[in-house]
Amino acid sequence: MSALATQAAPGLMAVYGVGPETAARLLAAAGDNPERLCSEAAFAHLCGAAPIPASSGRRDRHRLNRGGNRSANAALYRIAVVRMQHDRRTRDYVARRTAQGLQKKDIIRCLKRYIAREVYRALTCANITETHLRRAA
């Protein structure tokens, strides 16, 4: 599976915290035609990582999206957990957001949205390069 994931999207495998199984889940969510995803927000919504407003009269906040591709959402969650444990920048971010009063689930929601943005860029860059190589041949 590692060789197939690397062949399909080498940029995706280079993202910190992405392993072969996680990459396969994200590639399956994007499908054979990632160009159909017009923006990173559309990809985040497809993965269930787009924030949904859940504001009351007293508090302005967002909640987790319960829709979308559950497998891709689980892959984003796995990447977020790996980064929270091993990546210095992510640990600093978690400490800063915890000091601001956010709960762990809200911090993970923010991380998943950021990771979805990064994964979208990795998927589309790989696909753009592959498309240009096909046209040149």
N, C-alpha and C positions, 0 to 999 in steps of 0.2 A: 504494500500500500504506500510505503514511503516513496518508492521510485515513481509510482504513478502520480502521486500528489506533487512531487518535485517537477515532474515533466509537465503536468497540467498548469501549475502556477508556481514557478520558482520564487517569485516575489512574495507570495503568500507564506511559503515555508520560511522565509527570512524574517517574518514578523515575530517579535519576541513572544514566546509562550504558545506558539502554534506548532503542534506536532502533526504527524501524518493523519491520525484519525480526526483531529479537529479540522484540519485542512480539507479532508474529504467531506466532512459534514457541511462546511461552508461552501465548498464547490458545488455540492449537490443542491444547496439552497439557491445559489446563483443560477444554476441551470446551464444549459449548453449555450445560452445566448445572454451573457451579462450586459450587452449593450441595451437590452430592454429596460434595465434599471437606469432611469434617467438621472438620478442623483444619489448622493450618499444617504440622504434622508429616506429615499425610497428603499434603499437596501436595509437601512436600520428598521424601517417599518416592516419589511418582509421578514426580518429576523426577530421581530418583537422587541426591539431595543429602543424604539422611539418613545420619548416621554409623552405621557398623557396628562393633561391638566386635571388636578383633583383639588381644586381650591375651594375653600369655604369662605364665609364672610370675614373670618379672622386671620386666616393663614393662606398664603399663596405658595403652592407646592405642586409637585408632579408625582405621579405614581408609576409603577411598573406596568408595562403593556403586557396583557395576558394573551394577546393574539399573536399571529405570525407563525413562522416555522419554529416549532418547539425544539427540534434538533439543532438548528442553527443558534437558537437562543441559548441552549445548553452549552454549545461550543464557545460562544462568547463569554458565558459565565465561567467556564473552565479556564479560559485565557485570563480573565480578570482575577481569578483566585491564584493562578500561578504567578501573575505579576505582583499581586499583593504579598505573596510570600517571598519572592526572589528578586524583584526589580526595585532598586533603590529609589528611583524617581516616583514609582507608584506608591511605595511605602511612605515617602515624604508627602505625597498628595493625600493619602488616606489620613495621615496624622494632622495635616492642615485642615482638611474638611471635618474631621472629628472635633477638632478644637473650635470650629465654627458652629458645632452643634448638630451636624448631620448624623443620622443613624447609619449603620453599616449597610442596610439594604438600599438606602438612597445613594450612598457612595458607590456601591456596586452598579446601580442603575446608571450613574454618570460615567463610570468606567466602561460599561458595556457600550454606551453610545459612542464614546471616544474610540473604542476598539473597532466598532462597526465602521466608523469613518476611515480608520487606518486599513482595515481589511478591504473595504470598497476600493480604495486607491490601489492596493496591491492587486486586486482582481482585475481592475480595468486597465492598469498599466501593462500587466502580462498579456491581456487580451489585445490591447492596441498593438503591442510589439508583434504578436503572432499574426494579426491581421495584416500589418505592413509587410511581414516576411512572405505571406501568401501572395500578396499583390505583386511583390517584386519578382517572384519566381515565374 
